[in-house]
């Protein structure tokens, strides 16, 4: 069975300051900072988040995402 294309890819680390966990998701840096998380990389690029910080990001940005979905 062949390996998936991403199997040889470099594992990213979480971009939240002080976190050394492996990243699982990437989100726009500006939205991460607007949610209140401090990232160590450039906010104009995408930020890589680990599972715990992605969960915190979703929780903190829930109202913004809801309003955006409703078109307000």
N, C-alpha and C positions, 0 to 999 in steps of 0.2 A: 504494500500500500504506500503510495507516494506521500511525502510530507507536504503540508500546506505551504503556500508561497511565503507566508509570514513566519514560518518556523525558524528561519535563520536570521530574522530581523533582530536588531539590537533592542534590548529591553530598556524602556524608558523608566526613569524614576519620577516620583511625584514632584511637581514644581512648587508645592506649598512650602514656605520656609520652615525648616526644621524637620521635615518629613523625609525619610529615606526608603519608603515602601515603593514597590513596583507600581507603575501607573497602569491603569486599565482603561481609562477613557481620556479623551482630549476635548476640551471645550474652549471657546473663545476667551482669551485672557481678560478682556474688558469686562465680560459678564461675570467672571470669577471674582474680580476685584470689586465690582458693584455689589456682589453678594456678601462682601465683607471678609473674604479670604485673602491673605497676603501671599502673592506668588513671588518667587525668586527670579523668574525669567522676564523677558520683555512682555508687557501686557498687550502690545499690539499684535502679538502672535498667539497661537493656540497654547493653552496650558494643559499639561498632562496631570491627571488627578488619580490618586489611588482610590480604592473602593470606599474607605471611610470618608475622605474629603469630598468625593463625588456625592455621597449621600448627604453630607452637610451642605454642599452647594445646592442640591435639589431642594432641601428643606428651606434654606434661606431665600431662594429665588422663586419660590412657588407662586407668590402673588404677582411678581413681574411676568412670569411665564403665562399665567392665566390671563392677565390683561393683554399681553401680546397676542395670545391666541384669539381673544375676543375682538381684537382690532382696535383697541383704545389707546 
